[in-house]
């Protein structure tokens, strides 16, 4: 052990996030640092941590300016936490803040720290727009020159094309396919039809709308920039409205993914507080749940051996083996809705005896889950998906579900990510 002589239980105390907003809207004039600081401060205020020195803050973003190189630390310094609290950045695409949560949890379990905050943030409205590498190299040649003539000579090669900005995109470097295009291939491989995807998307909106109506999110969301609620939730959505949308990634008759059954481009930030049992007791903070297992996985999507977003289909079974559990041993399933098709492909894989035998080496299928336990307060299609922020949102949501539903025991978290990776975790009721 690096510090302790035994592994300690890791408590999820609770979380806070700012409302998630559709891109180019409510948060168009703010950046990652302001949003992350607001989410962190929401946790500080909710749990009376003003002036407290925590063991660590870990957070990250997928879309980052070069100025955000020390994003977690700079955001922390904008809060009322003790500035002696250390922080560092972490990035694992859409699994960033769940990976940050697991990282904090590991340090707590080993006794290195007693408490920490994990978080994530992303903005599509404030992207890092840069110029071409050719222009960058021209500027660097001028910078390295030793004479005035040498510094001016590279600029004789300037062309109009040098000033064309390079906008970040979400295509995979290995395949040059967008995530949506990749998921279309998965939907075709698993025969996931449009109507089934739309039905899952509709359920996401209905569940999220009901959660807001019931007040479930009231203590989980801190108003920011005049916004008090997630502004993508469509309480009036219907099967007919979803069916009327044109496909987004495959415009042929074979296409099934639309703006309605896919995650919208979103700005937002979230954070969650974790601690040892002793630290929580010393501050009289109730424990909502225990974080007991976590797992990361990757698939060989670049050579077409598996779908880009199928890593959780592998990660969850491996984690279940660690925990000695079956797929049916959960009261809640929080499966990130990058696309409705992604969720449905994963569920289909677990239900397939052939796939489980060939891909996992198992003698039988993992089986089906009770769909009534899936994303019961809505998920990313309705709420939105600021890439790095989704994991911490889900951890805080699931912890509260377990704490407020007597008789429940545990919940499963599953996130797919760019790069063919997945991050998963298990929470148990305290």
Secondary structure, DSSP 8 states (H G I E B T S, - for coil): --S-SS---EEEEEEEEE--EETTSTTTT--HHHHHHHHHHHHHHHTT-TT---SEEEEE-SS--GGGTTHHHHHHHTSSS-TT--EEE---GGGHHHHHHHHHHHHHHTTS-SEEEEEEEE-SSS---B--HHHHHHHHHHHH-SSHHHHHHGGGG--GGGG--B------TTT---HHHHHHHHHHHTT--HHHHHHHHHHHHHHHHHHHHHTTTTTTEE-BTTB-S-S---TT--HHHHHTS-BSS--STT---BSSSB--BEEEEEEEEEEEHHHHHHTT----EEEEEEEEEE--TTTTSS-TT-HHHHHHHHHHHHHT--TTS-SEEEE--SBHHHHHHHHHHHH-HHHHHHHH--SS------GGGBSTT--HHHH-B-GGGHHHHHHHHHHHHHHHSTT--EEEEEEEEGGGEEEEEEEEE-
